Amino acid sequence: MSTSKYIDKICCAVLAVALILTVLCMNAGSLGIQTVNAAVGYASRLFNTSTVHTIDIVMDDWDSFIEQCSDEEYADCTVTIDGEAYRHTAIRAKGNTSLTSVEAYGNNRYSFKIEFDHYDDGGSYYGLDKLCLNNIIQDNTYMKDFLTYQLMREFGADAPLCSYSYITVNGDDWGLYLAVEGVEESFLQRSYGSDYGQLYKPDSMDMGGGRGNGRDFDIENFDFGEKRQNGPFASANDVSLIYTDDEFDSYANIFESAKTNLSDADKARLIESLKKLNNAEDIENVVNLDEVIRYFVVHNFVLNFDSYTGNMIHNYYLYENDGQLSMIPWDYNLAFGGFESRSDTTNLVNYPIDTPVSGGTIDSRPMLAWIFSSDEYTDLYHQYFAEFITQCFDSGYFTDLMDSMSSMIAPYVESDPTKFCKYEEFEKGVSTLKEFCLLRAESVNGQLGGTIPSTSEEQTQDSSTLVDASALSVSDMGSMGNMRGGGMPGRQEGFPDSDNAGPFGDRPGDRAGRFTRTDRQHEERMMSNEPMAVEALNPFNGLSPPDMQGHNPANNHFTGASFLLLGISIIILLLGIATALLFRRRHHIGHI
C-alpha cells in the first residue's frame, strides 16, 4: 500500500536524475567537465598521426627560462594541447650533446620534457604522465625519429608513440616539433599492463642519456668517424650489458638510471639474467626472442650508430620482467648514417646486416651477440628481416607513409621560424632519405638472398655486387657534424620576424591575427585561479590545423566517453519509464 502511495514521486525522482545526467553528458564541454575515454586515452588524441597537433606553452618569463635551459631545471607553465589547457605543468630542457649543439646554432630551439604529474601526483594528459618535445636537430628530413618509431611499431616491436606538433609560446610561433611519448609509467602500462616489470635506461656516467650527462662533451673536437674497438667509453661495461660479477656496484650505470623503483631482489635478478645472456645460456627464458629480434631488425636497417650498436653505447631502454630482457628504441635523429657522416653512401646503404656493430665487435654487445651464437637464432633473424622487407617495403607501406607525412608537414616546415635547416634542404633531405631507404631495402634483400655479402669481412673482399648509392649524400639528410645552422642562424629570441607568415596564412596580417593574443589576456590567464576556458588558451582560436582530409579533431566534442555517459543516461531514463508503467499497471489492477 505504501509503495503504491509514493510510486509517482519515486518515478519522478528517477526520471529527474536521468534527465540531469543526460544534460550534463551532452553539455560536458561547455560546463568545463573533461571527459576521459580510458579505452582510447592519449594514444588516439595527441598521438593521432593524421594531423599536425597544436601545443601552446604559456609562461610568464619565457626568456629567463630559455637562458637557463642548460641547467635542466623544471619550471611551472600552462600547456594547451589541441585546445585543452593543463595548468601547473612542469617543463624543462632535455638532451645530452644536443643541449650544447643548440647553443652552437644560436637559436634557442631546445628539446623539452613536459611532466603532467610533477607538481600533482595525479596529473596527466588522458593518462600520459611524461611528454617529450623533440627539436629535430641535425635532421633535415624532420622524419628520422618518426619513421623509425613507426617502422618499429608496424613490425611489432614495442616503441613510444609519436606525432608532429606545431609549438607556440605565449601565442607566438616557435616551431614544428616531434611529440614523443615518454618511456616511463604510462608507456609501461600501455605496453605491458598494470603488472609491468622493471625499466632501465643504461648510460655511461661520462656521457649522455641522463639528465645533465654529457654537458661537458666536446662536440667540435670529437672524431665521430673514428672506430674504437669498444667505443670511447669502454670502461662502462655495464651499459654494454656485459656481465662482470655479482656486485651491485659493478652495474651502477644501469641501476642509477632505473625508471622504476628497485629492490635488491630486482638487482640480483637482472645480474643473473645478464650472466646467462653473456654465456648464451637459457636464451629462450632470458630474452624475449620475438621482441628483441624485431627490435634489432629495424634498428639494424636504419643504421643508428648513436646507440647500443655504436661508439657511445646508449640511447636504448632495457626492460626486464621475471628475468626476461627486451629492448625499447629511443632517439633516432641521427639514424641512416647521420652519426658518423660517412662520405661513402654506398657503404652505408650496403651496411652488413650480420656485422651491424660500429666501433666494436658483436661479442662486445651481448644483447645482440646471442642472435649470432647459433645457426638457429641467426636463421630466425634472417627470417624476420625478410618479413620486415616484405611487410614494410614490398607492400608499399614505407613509400605511402613517407609521401603522406612529408606532404602533411611541408607547410609547417616552411613556416618554422627556428628550424635548423632551410626549406630547400628539407626537400632535398626528404627525397634523399626516401631513395636511401629503398636502396637499403634492395641491398638487404640481396644480403638475405646471398647475392650481396652480409658481413664486413666479405664486403671488403668483394664489393662488386653492392648496390650503387654514390649519387646520394648522407649529409643532405642532416648529420652530427652538420653545424652550419642554415635555418635561422644567430636568432637569439627564437621568434619569427614580423613579415614571416605562419603555416595557415599567406599574409603577415593573417598570421598575426591568428597567433597573437594581447598582453592583457595573457596577464589575466596567468593571474586567475579559475579554470581556464579552452577557447581562451587556443592559439588557433579554437581551430586545430586541419588534417589531410580537412577534419578537425579538436572540434569533435562528442568523444567516446560522452557517448558512454549518454548511453547510461538513456538506459536509466528507459528504466524509469518502465518502472513507472509497471507500478501504475499493478496499482490499476489492484483497484479492479
C-alpha positions as CSV (number, residue, x, y, z in Angstrom):
1,M,0.0,0.0,0.0
2,S,2.8,2.4,1.0
3,T,4.7,1.5,-2.2
4,S,1.9,2.5,-4.4
5,K,1.3,5.6,-2.4
6,Y,4.7,7.1,-3.2
7,I,5.4,5.4,-6.6
8,D,4.7,8.6,-8.6
9,K,7.2,10.5,-6.6
10,I,9.8,7.8,-6.9
11,C,9.4,7.6,-10.6
12,C,9.6,11.3,-11.0
13,A,12.8,11.4,-9.0
14,V,14.3,8.6,-11.2
15,L,13.3,10.5,-14.3
16,A,14.8,13.7,-13.0
17,V,18.1,12.1,-12.3
18,A,18.2,10.6,-15.7
19,L,17.4,13.9,-17.3
20,I,20.1,15.7,-15.3
21,L,22.7,13.1,-16.3
22,T,21.7,13.4,-19.9
23,V,22.0,17.2,-19.9
24,L,25.4,17.0,-18.2
25,C,26.6,14.5,-20.7
26,M,25.5,16.5,-23.7
27,N,27.0,19.8,-22.4
28,A,30.0,18.5,-20.5
29,G,32.5,20.5,-22.6
30,S,30.7,23.8,-22.1
31,L,30.4,23.2,-18.4
32,G,34.2,22.7,-18.1
33,I,34.0,18.9,-17.5
34,Q,36.8,17.0,-19.1
35,T,35.7,13.6,-20.4
36,V,38.3,10.8,-20.5
37,N,38.0,7.7,-22.5
38,A,40.0,5.2,-20.6
39,A,39.9,2.7,-23.6
40,V,41.4,5.2,-26.0
41,G,43.2,7.8,-23.9
42,Y,46.2,9.8,-25.1
43,A,47.1,7.3,-27.8
44,S,44.2,8.4,-30.1
45,R,44.4,12.1,-29.3
46,L,47.8,13.7,-29.3
47,F,49.4,10.7,-31.0
48,N,46.9,10.6,-33.8
49,T,49.4,10.9,-36.7
50,S,46.9,12.0,-39.3
51,T,47.2,15.7,-38.3
52,V,49.7,18.2,-37.0
53,H,48.7,19.0,-33.5
54,T,49.0,22.3,-31.6
55,I,50.8,22.8,-28.4
56,D,50.9,26.3,-26.8
57,I,53.2,26.9,-23.8
58,V,52.2,29.8,-21.6
59,M,54.8,31.1,-19.2
60,D,55.4,34.5,-17.6
61,D,59.1,34.7,-18.0
62,W,60.0,32.5,-21.0
63,D,63.1,34.4,-21.8
64,S,64.7,33.7,-18.4
65,F,63.6,30.1,-18.7
66,I,65.4,29.8,-22.1
67,E,68.5,31.4,-20.7
68,Q,68.8,28.8,-18.0
69,C,67.8,25.8,-20.2
70,S,71.3,24.2,-19.8
71,D,70.6,23.7,-16.1
72,E,67.7,21.4,-17.0
73,E,65.6,22.7,-14.1
74,Y,61.8,22.4,-14.1
75,A,59.6,25.5,-14.4
76,D,55.8,25.9,-14.0
77,C,53.7,26.6,-17.1
78,T,50.4,26.0,-18.7
79,V,50.3,23.7,-21.6
80,T,47.4,23.7,-24.1
81,I,47.2,20.6,-26.3
82,D,44.8,20.9,-29.2
83,G,42.8,23.4,-27.3
84,E,42.8,21.7,-23.9
85,A,44.6,23.5,-21.1
86,Y,46.7,21.9,-18.4
87,R,47.7,24.2,-15.5
88,H,50.7,23.8,-13.3
89,T,52.6,21.6,-15.7
90,A,56.4,21.2,-15.4
91,I,58.7,21.8,-18.3
92,R,62.5,21.7,-18.7
93,A,65.0,21.4,-21.5
94,K,66.2,17.9,-22.3
95,G,69.0,16.3,-24.2
96,N,72.7,15.4,-24.0
97,T,75.1,16.7,-26.5
98,S,72.1,18.3,-28.2
99,L,72.0,21.0,-25.4
100,T,75.4,22.3,-26.4
101,S,74.5,21.7,-30.1
102,V,71.5,24.1,-29.8
103,E,73.8,26.7,-28.3
104,A,76.1,26.3,-31.2
105,Y,73.3,27.0,-33.6
106,G,72.3,30.1,-31.6
107,N,68.5,29.9,-31.9
108,N,67.4,28.5,-28.6
109,R,65.4,25.7,-30.1
110,Y,65.8,23.2,-27.3
111,S,64.1,19.9,-26.9
112,F,61.7,19.9,-23.9
113,K,60.4,17.4,-21.4
114,I,56.9,18.0,-20.0
115,E,55.7,16.3,-16.8
116,F,52.0,16.4,-16.1
117,D,52.5,14.8,-12.7
118,H,55.5,16.8,-11.5
119,Y,53.5,19.2,-9.2
120,D,50.4,17.0,-8.9
121,D,50.9,13.2,-8.5
122,G,47.6,12.6,-10.2
123,G,48.2,14.9,-13.1
124,S,48.1,13.5,-16.6
125,Y,47.0,14.2,-20.2
126,Y,44.4,11.4,-20.7
127,G,46.7,9.1,-18.8
128,L,50.0,10.3,-20.1
129,D,52.5,11.3,-17.4
130,K,55.5,12.4,-19.5
131,L,55.8,14.0,-22.9
132,C,58.9,14.8,-24.8
133,L,59.1,17.5,-27.4
134,N,62.0,16.8,-29.7
135,N,63.5,19.7,-31.6
136,I,64.5,17.5,-34.6
137,I,68.1,18.8,-34.5
138,Q,70.6,17.6,-37.1
139,D,67.8,16.0,-39.2
140,N,67.0,18.0,-42.3
141,T,64.3,15.4,-43.1
142,Y,62.3,16.0,-40.0
143,M,61.4,12.4,-40.3
144,K,64.2,10.1,-38.9
145,D,62.7,9.6,-35.4
146,F,59.2,9.4,-36.7
147,L,59.9,6.9,-39.4
148,T,61.9,4.6,-37.1
149,Y,59.3,4.5,-34.4
150,Q,56.6,3.9,-37.0
151,L,58.6,1.1,-38.6
152,M,59.2,-0.4,-35.2
153,R,55.5,-0.4,-34.3
154,E,54.5,-1.6,-37.7
155,F,56.8,-4.6,-37.4
156,G,55.6,-5.5,-33.9
157,A,58.3,-4.1,-31.7
158,D,57.4,-2.0,-28.6
159,A,58.1,1.7,-29.3
160,P,57.0,5.0,-28.0
161,L,54.1,6.8,-29.7
162,C,54.9,10.0,-31.6
163,S,53.3,12.7,-33.7
164,Y,54.1,16.1,-35.1
165,S,53.1,19.2,-33.1
166,Y,53.4,22.8,-34.0
167,I,54.6,24.7,-30.9
168,T,53.7,28.2,-29.9
169,V,54.9,30.1,-26.9
170,N,52.6,32.6,-25.3
171,G,50.8,32.6,-28.6
172,D,53.8,33.2,-30.8
173,D,55.3,30.7,-33.3
174,W,58.1,28.5,-32.0
175,G,58.4,25.7,-34.5
176,L,57.5,22.2,-35.6
177,Y,58.5,19.5,-33.1
178,L,58.0,15.8,-32.8
179,A,55.9,14.9,-29.7
180,V,57.1,11.6,-28.3
181,E,55.5,9.5,-25.5
182,G,57.8,9.4,-22.5
183,V,59.1,5.9,-21.8
184,E,58.0,5.8,-18.2
185,E,55.0,4.6,-16.3
186,S,52.3,5.5,-18.8
187,F,54.3,3.7,-21.6
188,L,54.7,0.7,-19.3
189,Q,51.1,0.4,-18.5
190,R,50.0,0.9,-22.1
191,S,52.6,-1.7,-23.4
192,Y,52.6,-4.3,-20.6
193,G,49.6,-3.7,-18.3
194,S,49.5,-2.8,-14.7
195,D,51.8,-5.6,-13.6
196,Y,54.7,-4.4,-15.6
197,G,58.3,-5.2,-14.8
198,Q,61.5,-3.1,-14.4
199,L,62.7,-0.4,-16.7
200,Y,66.3,0.9,-17.1
201,K,68.0,3.4,-19.4
202,P,71.6,2.2,-19.2
203,D,74.1,5.0,-19.8
204,S,77.7,5.9,-19.0
205,M,78.1,8.5,-16.3
206,D,80.6,10.1,-18.5
207,M,78.4,10.7,-21.5
208,G,74.8,11.2,-22.4
209,G,71.4,9.7,-21.7
210,G,70.6,11.1,-18.3
211,R,69.7,14.4,-17.0
212,G,72.8,16.7,-17.2
213,N,75.1,13.9,-18.5
214,G,77.3,14.8,-21.4
215,R,77.2,18.5,-20.5
216,D,81.0,18.9,-20.9
217,F,81.2,16.8,-24.0
218,D,83.3,18.5,-26.7
219,I,81.2,18.1,-29.8
220,E,83.6,20.0,-32.1
221,N,86.7,18.0,-31.3
222,F,85.3,14.5,-31.2
223,D,86.1,12.4,-34.2
224,F,82.8,10.6,-34.9
225,G,84.2,8.7,-37.9
226,E,86.9,7.0,-35.9
227,K,86.2,3.5,-34.9
228,R,87.3,2.3,-31.4
229,Q,87.2,-1.3,-30.6
230,N,84.8,-0.9,-27.7
231,G,83.7,2.7,-28.1
232,P,85.1,5.8,-26.4
233,F,83.6,4.8,-23.1
234,A,84.9,1.2,-23.0
235,S,85.2,1.1,-19.2
236,A,81.4,1.2,-18.9
237,N,80.9,-2.5,-19.5
238,D,77.5,-2.4,-17.8
239,V,75.9,-0.2,-20.4
240,S,77.1,-2.8,-23.0
241,L,75.2,-5.3,-20.8
242,I,78.4,-7.2,-20.2
243,Y,78.4,-9.4,-17.1
244,T,81.3,-8.6,-14.7
245,D,80.5,-10.1,-11.3
246,D,77.6,-10.3,-8.9
247,E,78.3,-6.9,-7.1
248,F,75.6,-4.3,-7.4
249,D,78.2,-1.5,-7.7
250,S,79.5,-3.1,-11.0
251,Y,76.3,-2.1,-12.7
252,A,75.9,1.5,-11.4
253,N,75.2,2.9,-14.9
254,I,72.2,0.6,-15.1
255,F,70.7,0.8,-11.6
256,E,71.2,4.5,-11.1
257,S,69.4,5.2,-14.3
258,A,66.4,3.0,-13.4
259,K,62.9,4.4,-14.3
260,T,61.1,2.1,-11.8
261,N,61.7,1.5,-8.1
262,L,64.2,-1.2,-7.4
263,S,64.7,-3.7,-4.6
264,D,67.8,-5.8,-4.0
265,A,65.9,-8.8,-5.4
266,D,65.3,-6.8,-8.7
267,K,69.0,-6.0,-9.0
268,A,70.1,-9.6,-8.3
269,R,67.6,-10.9,-10.8
270,L,68.9,-8.6,-13.5
271,I,72.5,-9.5,-12.8
272,E,71.6,-13.2,-13.1
273,S,69.9,-12.6,-16.4
274,L,73.0,-10.7,-17.7
275,K,75.2,-13.6,-16.6
276,K,73.1,-16.1,-18.6
277,L,72.9,-13.7,-21.5
278,N,76.7,-13.4,-21.7
279,N,77.0,-17.2,-21.6
280,A,74.3,-17.6,-24.3
281,E,72.6,-19.8,-21.7
282,D,68.8,-20.4,-21.4
283,I,68.3,-17.7,-24.0
284,E,64.6,-18.6,-24.5
285,N,63.8,-17.6,-20.9
286,V,66.4,-14.8,-20.6
287,V,65.5,-12.9,-23.8
288,N,62.1,-12.1,-25.2
289,L,63.1,-13.6,-28.6
290,D,60.4,-12.2,-30.7
291,E,60.6,-8.7,-29.3
292,V,64.4,-8.4,-29.4
293,I,64.8,-9.8,-32.9
294,R,62.1,-7.4,-34.2
295,Y,63.9,-4.5,-32.5
296,F,67.3,-5.3,-34.0
297,V,65.9,-6.0,-37.4
298,V,64.5,-2.4,-37.7
299,H,67.4,-0.9,-35.7
300,N,70.0,-2.5,-37.9
301,F,68.1,-1.4,-41.0
302,V,68.0,2.3,-40.1
303,L,71.7,2.4,-39.2
304,N,71.7,4.4,-36.0
305,F,75.2,4.4,-34.6
306,D,74.3,6.8,-31.8
307,S,73.1,3.8,-29.9
308,Y,73.8,0.4,-28.4
309,T,75.4,-0.8,-31.6
310,G,77.6,2.3,-31.9
311,N,80.5,4.0,-30.2
312,M,78.5,5.7,-27.5
313,I,76.6,2.6,-26.4
314,H,73.5,4.4,-25.2
315,N,70.1,5.6,-26.4
316,Y,68.1,2.5,-25.6
317,Y,65.8,1.3,-22.8
318,L,66.2,-2.1,-21.2
319,Y,63.0,-3.8,-20.0
320,E,63.1,-6.8,-17.6
321,N,60.2,-8.8,-16.4
322,D,60.6,-12.1,-14.4
323,G,64.2,-12.3,-15.6
324,Q,63.4,-11.9,-19.3
325,L,65.0,-9.0,-21.1
326,S,64.0,-6.9,-24.1
327,M,65.0,-3.6,-25.8
328,I,63.0,-0.4,-26.3
329,P,64.1,2.1,-29.0
330,W,65.0,5.7,-28.3
331,D,66.5,8.7,-30.1
332,Y,66.9,8.2,-33.8
333,N,67.5,11.7,-35.1
334,L,71.0,10.6,-36.2
335,A,69.9,7.4,-37.9
336,F,70.5,6.5,-41.5
337,G,74.3,7.1,-41.1
338,G,73.9,10.6,-39.7
339,F,76.1,9.9,-36.6
340,E,79.3,9.1,-38.5
341,S,78.6,11.2,-41.6
342,R,80.4,8.7,-43.9
343,S,81.2,10.2,-47.2
344,D,80.7,6.8,-49.0
345,T,76.9,6.4,-49.0
346,T,77.3,3.1,-50.9
347,N,79.0,1.5,-47.9
348,L,76.1,2.7,-45.7
349,V,73.3,1.5,-47.9
350,N,75.0,-1.9,-48.0
351,Y,76.0,-1.9,-44.4
352,P,76.2,-5.7,-43.5
353,I,73.3,-7.0,-41.5
354,D,75.4,-9.8,-40.0
355,T,78.0,-7.5,-38.5
356,P,75.9,-4.5,-37.5
357,V,78.1,-3.0,-34.8
358,S,80.1,0.1,-35.5
359,G,83.1,0.8,-33.2
360,G,83.2,-2.6,-31.6
361,T,82.7,-6.3,-32.1
362,I,79.5,-8.3,-31.9
363,D,80.8,-10.1,-28.8
364,S,81.1,-6.7,-27.1
365,R,77.3,-6.3,-27.3
366,P,75.8,-9.4,-25.6
367,M,72.2,-8.4,-26.2
368,L,73.0,-8.7,-29.9
369,A,75.6,-11.4,-29.8
370,W,73.2,-14.2,-28.9
371,I,71.5,-13.9,-32.2
372,F,74.7,-15.0,-33.9
373,S,75.6,-17.5,-31.3
374,S,73.8,-20.3,-33.2
375,D,72.6,-21.0,-36.7
376,E,69.1,-21.4,-35.3
377,Y,68.9,-17.9,-34.0
378,T,70.7,-16.4,-37.0
379,D,68.2,-18.1,-39.3
380,L,65.4,-16.7,-37.3
381,Y,66.9,-13.2,-37.5
382,H,67.2,-13.6,-41.3
383,Q,63.6,-14.8,-41.5
384,Y,62.4,-11.8,-39.6
385,F,64.4,-9.5,-41.7
386,A,62.8,-10.9,-44.9
387,E,59.4,-10.4,-43.3
388,F,60.2,-6.8,-42.5
389,I,61.2,-6.0,-46.0
390,T,58.1,-7.7,-47.4
391,Q,55.8,-6.1,-44.9
392,C,57.1,-2.6,-44.9
393,F,58.7,-2.1,-48.3
394,D,57.5,-4.5,-50.9
395,S,53.9,-3.7,-49.8
396,G,54.3,0.0,-50.4
397,Y,53.8,0.9,-46.8
398,F,57.0,2.8,-46.5
399,T,56.6,4.8,-49.7
400,D,53.0,5.7,-48.8
401,L,54.0,6.7,-45.3
402,M,56.8,8.9,-46.4
403,D,54.8,10.6,-49.1
404,S,51.8,11.4,-46.9
405,M,53.7,12.6,-43.9
406,S,56.2,14.7,-45.9
407,S,53.3,16.4,-47.7
408,M,51.5,17.0,-44.4
409,I,54.4,18.6,-42.5
410,A,55.9,20.5,-45.5
411,P,53.9,23.8,-44.9
412,Y,54.8,23.7,-41.3
413,V,58.5,23.2,-42.0
414,E,58.4,26.1,-44.5
415,S,57.0,28.4,-41.8
416,D,59.1,27.1,-38.9
417,P,60.8,30.1,-37.6
418,T,63.5,28.3,-35.6
419,K,64.3,25.4,-37.9
420,F,67.9,24.2,-38.2
421,C,67.9,24.0,-42.0
422,K,66.5,25.8,-45.0
423,Y,63.2,24.6,-46.5
424,E,65.1,23.6,-49.7
425,E,67.4,21.5,-47.5
426,F,64.3,19.8,-46.0
427,E,63.0,19.0,-49.5
428,K,66.4,17.6,-50.5
429,G,66.7,15.7,-47.3
430,V,63.3,14.0,-47.7
431,S,64.0,12.9,-51.3
432,T,67.4,11.6,-50.2
433,L,66.0,9.7,-47.3
434,K,63.4,8.0,-49.4
435,E,65.8,6.9,-52.0
436,F,68.3,5.8,-49.3
437,C,65.8,3.5,-47.7
438,L,64.6,2.0,-50.9
439,L,68.2,1.2,-51.9
440,R,68.8,-0.1,-48.4
441,A,65.9,-2.5,-48.8
442,E,67.3,-3.6,-52.1
443,S,70.7,-4.3,-50.5
444,V,69.1,-6.2,-47.6
445,N,67.2,-8.4,-50.0
446,G,70.5,-9.1,-51.8
447,Q,72.2,-9.9,-48.5
448,L,69.4,-12.3,-47.5
449,G,69.5,-13.9,-50.9
450,G,73.3,-14.4,-50.9
451,T,74.0,-12.1,-53.9
452,I,75.5,-9.4,-51.7
453,P,77.9,-10.2,-48.8
454,S,76.3,-9.8,-45.4
455,T,79.5,-9.3,-43.3
456,S,82.1,-6.6,-43.2
457,E,84.9,-9.0,-44.0
458,E,83.1,-10.4,-47.0
459,Q,82.2,-7.0,-48.4
460,T,85.9,-5.9,-48.0
461,Q,86.9,-8.9,-50.1
462,D,84.2,-8.4,-52.8
463,S,82.3,-5.2,-53.3
464,S,81.4,-5.8,-56.9
465,T,77.8,-6.7,-56.2
466,L,77.0,-3.8,-53.8
467,V,74.0,-1.6,-54.6
468,D,75.3,1.7,-56.0
469,A,74.3,4.7,-53.9
470,S,77.1,7.1,-55.0
471,A,74.6,9.6,-56.3
472,L,73.3,10.2,-52.7
473,S,75.0,12.2,-49.9
474,V,74.3,11.4,-46.3
475,S,74.9,14.9,-45.2
476,D,71.8,16.0,-47.3
477,M,69.7,14.3,-44.7
478,G,71.4,16.1,-41.8
479,S,74.3,14.7,-39.6
480,M,76.2,15.0,-36.4
481,G,78.8,17.2,-38.0
482,N,76.2,19.5,-39.7
483,M,76.5,22.6,-37.6
484,R,76.0,25.3,-40.2
485,G,72.6,26.3,-38.9
486,G,71.1,27.0,-42.2
487,G,67.6,27.8,-40.9
488,M,67.8,30.8,-38.7
489,P,71.4,31.4,-37.6
490,G,72.0,33.8,-34.8
491,R,68.4,34.4,-33.8
492,Q,68.5,34.6,-30.1
493,E,64.9,35.3,-29.3
494,G,63.6,32.3,-31.3
495,F,60.5,34.1,-32.7
496,P,59.8,34.9,-36.3
497,D,60.2,38.3,-37.9
498,S,57.0,40.2,-38.3
499,D,57.0,39.5,-42.1
500,N,57.2,35.8,-41.7
501,A,53.8,34.2,-42.4
502,G,52.6,31.3,-40.4
503,P,51.6,27.9,-41.8
504,F,47.9,28.9,-42.2
505,G,48.2,32.3,-43.8
506,D,49.9,33.8,-46.8
507,R,49.9,37.3,-45.5
508,P,51.6,38.8,-42.4
509,G,48.2,40.2,-41.3
510,D,46.7,36.7,-41.5
511,R,49.4,35.2,-39.3
512,A,49.3,38.0,-36.8
513,G,45.5,37.7,-36.4
514,R,45.6,34.0,-35.7
515,F,48.6,33.6,-33.5
516,T,48.9,36.7,-31.4
517,R,46.9,37.5,-28.2
518,T,47.1,40.7,-26.1
519,D,49.2,41.2,-23.1
520,R,46.1,41.9,-21.0
521,Q,44.7,38.5,-22.0
522,H,47.9,36.8,-21.1
523,E,48.2,38.5,-17.7
524,E,44.6,37.6,-16.8
525,R,45.2,34.0,-17.7
526,M,48.3,33.7,-15.5
527,M,46.8,35.6,-12.5
528,S,43.4,33.9,-12.4
529,N,42.9,30.8,-10.3
530,E,39.7,29.9,-12.0
531,P,39.6,27.1,-14.6
532,M,40.6,28.3,-18.0
533,A,38.2,28.1,-20.9
534,V,39.6,26.1,-23.8
535,E,38.9,28.8,-26.3
536,A,40.8,31.4,-24.4
537,L,44.0,29.4,-24.5
538,N,43.8,28.1,-28.0
539,P,46.3,30.0,-30.2
540,F,44.3,29.0,-33.2
541,N,41.1,30.5,-31.8
542,G,39.5,27.1,-31.2
543,L,40.6,25.6,-34.6
544,S,43.3,23.0,-34.8
545,P,45.3,22.7,-38.0
546,P,43.2,20.6,-40.5
547,D,44.4,17.1,-41.2
548,M,44.9,15.7,-44.7
549,Q,41.1,15.2,-45.2
550,G,40.2,18.6,-43.7
551,H,38.9,17.2,-40.5
552,N,39.4,19.0,-37.2
553,P,39.9,16.5,-34.3
554,A,39.9,19.3,-31.7
555,N,36.3,20.2,-32.6
556,N,34.9,16.7,-32.1
557,H,33.0,17.4,-28.9
558,F,31.3,14.1,-28.5
559,T,34.2,11.7,-27.5
560,G,33.8,8.1,-26.7
561,A,33.3,9.0,-23.0
562,S,30.5,11.4,-23.9
563,F,28.6,8.7,-25.8
564,L,29.1,6.3,-22.9
565,L,27.6,8.7,-20.5
566,L,24.7,9.4,-22.9
567,G,24.0,5.7,-23.2
568,I,23.9,5.2,-19.5
569,S,21.6,8.2,-19.1
570,I,19.2,6.8,-21.8
571,I,19.2,3.4,-20.1
572,I,18.3,5.0,-16.7
573,L,15.6,7.0,-18.4
574,L,14.1,4.0,-20.0
575,L,14.3,2.0,-16.8
576,G,12.5,4.9,-15.0
577,I,9.7,4.9,-17.6
578,A,9.3,1.2,-17.5
579,T,9.2,1.2,-13.7
580,A,6.5,3.9,-13.7
581,L,4.4,2.0,-16.2
582,L,4.8,-1.3,-14.3
583,F,3.8,0.1,-11.0
584,R,0.9,2.1,-12.5
585,R,-0.4,-1.1,-14.1
586,R,-0.1,-3.1,-10.8
587,H,-1.8,-0.2,-9.0
588,H,-4.6,-0.2,-11.6
589,I,-5.1,-4.0,-11.3
590,G,-5.2,-3.8,-7.5
591,H,-8.2,-1.5,-7.7
592,I,-10.2,-3.6,-10.1
